[in-house]
């Protein structure tokens, strides 16, 4: 009911003003929370400190492990291999100079082909992915990539960008609200939400390529040939089921596209001498322990 149509422009102006204020506060909060990365020296916009990242990762690690079949025992040769290669990457690079607490976990899920990192240094690889790897260098490539995510503080940056995006969606919904046309405001808010989601996907894909470059650097410092990273991409490509989604809707670039970027980076940064593929993984572990079921879900390698 609108008995006073002359007040409508005033109401519209007030909602626009509220929306603008919320957007301004969102940007202010985002840009005021900046820190210098302790390893790279890069200025980053993050919402939590490295110490908070460590606590968050340690708290989330048991739940993440439980969702994927739990962890394989530390006495298992496969777990010991993951620990050894992971710790080798940390100790032979400047990663150990940072405030994070790196720990490497082998998850008992034999179906999922995946590896991921939680904030603060908790790094996971599934048995489904380990079973597909052939050499120590390939395993080093996977773990180095995940270490790169931690060093670059990608999770903390994504949290800050997500908070900014949510506030901007709220600002859009309020700024465009119209009591006479509620559907128009709802549609505008939905469009803003989609734009925010697509922006987050773009940032996530950028993070993956950045982690690939970090993985190459860390592999070299640990003495492993970065060509093994391309071999990992080939393994992931073979594990992808048919029927791709459009890349623009994926958080991860397709393995083929990542291979091209990795090759470009390697060519721009010569490999150097005395880098190794390492030993064959099957020669290092009890073959009976690798007889798990070999069906896969969508590979992620986050």
C-alpha positions as CSV (number, residue, x, y, z in Angstrom):
1,X,0.0,0.0,0.0
2,X,1.5,3.4,-1.0
3,X,-0.6,6.3,0.3
4,X,2.3,8.7,-0.1
5,X,3.9,8.2,-3.5
6,X,5.9,11.4,-3.0
7,X,7.9,9.6,-0.3
8,X,9.0,6.8,-2.6
9,X,12.1,8.6,-4.1
10,X,13.2,9.4,-0.5
11,X,12.9,5.7,0.5
12,X,14.8,4.7,-2.6
13,X,17.5,7.2,-1.8
14,X,17.8,5.9,1.8
15,X,18.2,2.2,0.7
16,X,20.8,3.3,-1.9
17,X,22.7,5.1,0.8
18,X,22.6,2.2,3.2
19,X,23.8,-0.1,0.4
20,X,26.7,2.3,-0.3
21,X,27.6,2.5,3.3
22,X,27.7,-1.3,3.7
23,X,29.9,-1.6,0.5
24,X,32.2,1.1,1.8
25,X,32.6,-0.7,5.2
26,X,33.2,-4.0,3.4
27,X,36.1,-2.5,1.4
28,X,37.4,-0.7,4.5
29,X,37.5,-4.0,6.5
30,X,39.1,-5.8,3.6
31,X,41.9,-3.4,3.0
32,X,42.7,-2.6,6.6
33,X,43.5,-6.3,7.3
34,X,46.8,-6.6,5.4
35,X,49.9,-8.5,6.5
36,X,53.4,-9.1,5.0
37,X,53.9,-12.7,4.1
38,X,56.7,-14.0,6.4
39,X,58.3,-16.0,3.5
40,X,57.6,-14.1,0.3
41,X,57.4,-10.6,1.8
42,X,54.3,-10.0,-0.3
43,X,51.6,-7.7,1.1
44,X,48.4,-9.8,1.4
45,X,44.9,-9.1,2.5
46,X,44.0,-11.7,5.0
47,X,41.4,-12.0,7.8
48,X,43.4,-14.2,10.3
49,X,47.0,-14.3,11.5
50,X,49.4,-17.2,10.8
51,X,49.0,-18.3,14.4
52,X,45.2,-18.5,13.9
53,X,45.8,-20.4,10.7
54,X,47.8,-23.0,12.6
55,X,45.1,-23.4,15.3
56,X,42.4,-23.6,12.7
57,X,44.2,-26.3,10.7
58,X,45.0,-28.4,13.8
59,X,41.4,-28.2,14.9
60,X,40.0,-29.1,11.5
61,X,42.5,-31.9,10.7
62,X,40.8,-34.8,12.7
63,X,37.4,-34.1,11.2
64,X,38.8,-33.9,7.7
65,X,40.6,-37.2,8.2
66,X,37.5,-38.9,9.6
67,X,35.5,-37.8,6.5
68,X,37.9,-39.6,4.2
69,X,38.4,-43.0,5.9
70,X,40.8,-41.8,8.7
71,X,44.6,-41.8,8.6
72,X,46.8,-44.7,7.8
73,X,49.0,-45.7,10.7
74,X,52.3,-44.0,11.1
75,X,53.9,-47.4,11.2
76,X,52.8,-48.1,7.7
77,X,55.6,-47.9,5.1
78,X,53.4,-45.7,2.9
79,X,52.7,-43.2,5.6
80,X,56.4,-43.1,6.4
81,X,57.2,-42.4,2.8
82,X,54.8,-39.4,2.8
83,X,56.3,-38.1,6.0
84,X,59.8,-38.4,4.7
85,X,59.2,-36.7,1.4
86,X,57.1,-34.0,3.0
87,X,59.7,-33.2,5.7
88,X,62.4,-33.3,3.1
89,X,60.6,-30.5,1.1
90,X,60.2,-28.4,4.2
91,X,63.7,-28.8,5.6
92,X,65.5,-28.2,2.4
93,X,63.6,-25.0,1.5
94,X,62.8,-21.8,3.3
95,X,59.4,-23.2,4.2
96,X,60.7,-24.2,7.6
97,X,61.5,-20.5,8.3
98,X,57.8,-19.6,8.4
99,X,55.4,-19.7,11.4
100,X,53.4,-22.7,10.2
101,X,53.5,-26.2,11.6
102,X,53.8,-28.6,8.7
103,X,52.4,-32.1,9.2
104,X,51.7,-34.6,6.4
105,X,48.8,-37.1,6.5
106,X,48.0,-40.1,4.4
107,X,44.2,-40.7,4.2
108,X,42.8,-44.3,3.9
109,X,40.4,-43.4,1.2
110,X,41.4,-45.6,-1.8
111,X,38.7,-44.2,-4.2
112,X,39.3,-40.4,-4.1
113,X,42.2,-39.1,-6.1
114,X,43.0,-35.9,-4.1
115,X,45.5,-33.9,-2.1
116,X,44.8,-30.7,-0.2
117,X,46.1,-28.4,2.5
118,X,44.4,-26.8,5.5
119,X,45.5,-23.4,6.8
120,X,48.6,-23.5,8.9
121,X,50.4,-26.5,7.4
122,X,48.2,-29.6,7.7
123,X,48.7,-31.4,4.3
124,X,46.8,-34.5,3.2
125,X,47.1,-37.0,0.3
126,X,44.6,-39.8,-0.3
127,X,45.6,-43.4,-0.8
128,X,43.7,-43.2,-4.1
129,X,46.2,-40.6,-5.4
130,X,49.3,-42.2,-3.8
131,X,48.5,-45.5,-5.5
132,X,48.7,-43.8,-8.9
133,X,52.0,-42.2,-8.3
134,X,55.2,-43.9,-9.5
135,X,58.2,-42.1,-8.2
136,X,59.4,-40.1,-5.2
137,X,59.6,-37.0,-7.4
138,X,55.9,-37.3,-8.3
139,X,55.0,-37.5,-4.7
140,X,57.3,-34.6,-4.0
141,X,55.5,-32.6,-6.7
142,X,52.1,-33.2,-5.0
143,X,53.3,-32.3,-1.5
144,X,55.3,-29.3,-2.7
145,X,52.2,-28.0,-4.5
146,X,50.2,-28.2,-1.3
147,X,53.1,-26.6,0.7
148,X,52.9,-23.7,-1.8
149,X,49.3,-23.2,-0.9
150,X,50.3,-22.9,2.8
151,X,53.2,-20.5,2.1
152,X,51.1,-18.3,0.0
153,X,48.3,-18.3,2.6
154,X,45.7,-19.0,0.0
155,X,43.1,-20.2,2.5
156,X,43.4,-17.0,4.6
157,X,43.2,-14.9,1.5
158,X,40.1,-16.7,0.2
159,X,38.4,-16.3,3.6
160,X,39.0,-12.5,3.4
161,X,37.7,-12.3,-0.2
162,X,34.7,-14.4,0.7
163,X,33.8,-12.1,3.5
164,X,34.1,-9.1,1.2
165,X,32.0,-10.8,-1.5
166,X,29.2,-11.6,1.0
167,X,29.0,-8.1,2.3
168,X,28.9,-6.7,-1.3
169,X,26.1,-9.1,-2.1
170,X,24.2,-7.8,1.0
171,X,24.9,-4.2,0.0
172,X,23.5,-4.9,-3.5
173,X,20.4,-6.5,-2.2
174,X,19.7,-3.6,0.2
175,X,20.7,-0.8,-2.2
176,X,18.3,-2.1,-4.9
177,X,15.4,-3.0,-2.6
178,X,12.1,-1.7,-3.7
179,X,8.9,-2.2,-1.8
180,X,6.9,-1.9,-5.0
181,X,9.1,-4.3,-7.0
182,X,10.5,-6.9,-4.5
183,X,11.3,-9.4,-7.3
184,X,13.6,-6.9,-9.0
185,X,15.6,-6.5,-5.8
186,X,15.7,-10.3,-5.3
187,X,16.9,-10.8,-8.9
188,X,19.6,-8.1,-8.5
189,X,20.9,-9.8,-5.3
190,X,21.0,-13.2,-7.1
191,X,23.0,-11.7,-9.9
192,X,25.4,-10.2,-7.5
193,X,25.8,-13.5,-5.7
194,X,26.6,-15.3,-9.0
195,X,29.2,-12.7,-9.9
196,X,30.7,-13.1,-6.5
197,X,30.9,-16.9,-6.9
198,X,32.5,-16.6,-10.3
199,X,35.0,-14.2,-8.9
200,X,35.9,-16.6,-6.2
201,X,36.4,-19.4,-8.7
202,X,38.7,-17.2,-10.7
203,X,40.8,-16.5,-7.6
204,X,40.9,-20.2,-6.8
205,X,42.2,-21.1,-10.3
206,X,44.8,-18.4,-10.0
207,X,45.8,-19.9,-6.6
208,X,46.3,-23.4,-8.2
209,X,48.6,-22.1,-10.9
210,X,50.5,-20.1,-8.2
211,X,50.8,-23.3,-6.1
212,X,52.1,-25.2,-9.1
213,X,54.9,-22.6,-9.5
214,X,55.8,-22.8,-5.8
215,X,55.7,-26.6,-6.1
216,X,58.4,-26.5,-8.9
217,X,60.6,-24.2,-6.8
218,X,60.3,-26.4,-3.7
219,X,61.0,-29.6,-5.7
220,X,64.2,-28.1,-7.1
221,X,65.3,-27.1,-3.6
222,X,64.7,-30.6,-2.4
223,X,66.6,-32.0,-5.3
224,X,63.7,-33.4,-7.4
225,X,63.2,-32.7,-11.1
226,X,60.1,-30.5,-11.7
227,X,59.3,-32.5,-14.8
228,X,57.7,-34.9,-12.4
229,X,55.0,-32.3,-11.8
230,X,54.0,-32.6,-15.5
231,X,53.8,-36.4,-15.0
232,X,51.4,-35.8,-12.0
233,X,49.2,-33.7,-14.3
234,X,49.2,-36.6,-16.8
235,X,48.1,-39.0,-14.0
236,X,45.3,-36.6,-13.0
237,X,44.2,-36.2,-16.6
238,X,43.8,-40.0,-17.0
239,X,41.9,-40.2,-13.7
240,X,39.3,-37.6,-14.8
241,X,35.9,-39.2,-15.6
242,X,34.2,-38.3,-18.9
243,X,32.0,-35.3,-19.2
244,X,34.0,-32.2,-18.2
245,X,32.4,-29.2,-16.8
246,X,33.4,-25.9,-18.5
247,X,36.7,-24.8,-17.0
248,X,35.3,-21.4,-16.0
249,X,33.0,-23.3,-13.6
250,X,35.8,-25.3,-12.0
251,X,38.0,-24.2,-9.1
252,X,40.9,-26.0,-10.8
253,X,42.2,-25.5,-14.3
254,X,42.2,-28.7,-16.3
255,X,45.4,-30.8,-16.0
256,X,46.2,-30.2,-19.6
257,X,46.1,-26.4,-19.2
258,X,48.2,-26.7,-16.0
259,X,50.7,-28.7,-17.9
260,X,51.1,-26.0,-20.4
261,X,51.7,-23.4,-17.6
262,X,54.1,-25.6,-15.8
263,X,56.1,-26.2,-19.0
264,X,56.2,-22.5,-19.6
265,X,57.5,-21.8,-16.1
266,X,60.2,-24.6,-16.4
267,X,61.4,-23.1,-19.7
268,X,61.6,-19.7,-18.2
269,X,63.5,-21.0,-15.1
270,X,66.1,-23.6,-16.3
271,X,66.0,-26.8,-14.3
272,X,69.7,-27.1,-13.4
273,X,71.8,-30.2,-12.9
274,X,71.7,-33.1,-10.4
275,X,67.9,-33.2,-10.0
276,X,66.4,-36.7,-9.7
277,X,63.3,-38.6,-10.2
278,X,64.0,-40.6,-7.1
279,X,63.2,-44.2,-6.6
280,X,60.1,-46.1,-7.6
281,X,57.4,-46.0,-5.0
282,X,56.5,-49.6,-5.4
283,X,60.1,-50.6,-4.7
284,X,59.9,-48.7,-1.4
285,X,56.8,-50.1,0.1
286,X,55.3,-53.5,0.8
287,X,53.3,-54.4,-2.4
288,X,50.7,-56.1,-0.2
289,X,49.9,-52.7,1.3
290,X,49.0,-51.2,-2.1
291,X,46.4,-53.8,-3.1
292,X,43.5,-51.5,-2.1
293,X,40.5,-51.0,-4.4
294,X,41.4,-48.8,-7.4
295,X,38.2,-47.0,-8.3
296,X,38.4,-43.2,-8.4
297,X,36.2,-40.2,-7.8
298,X,36.7,-36.8,-9.4
299,X,40.4,-35.9,-8.9
300,X,40.9,-32.5,-7.3
301,X,44.5,-32.0,-6.2
302,X,43.6,-28.8,-4.5
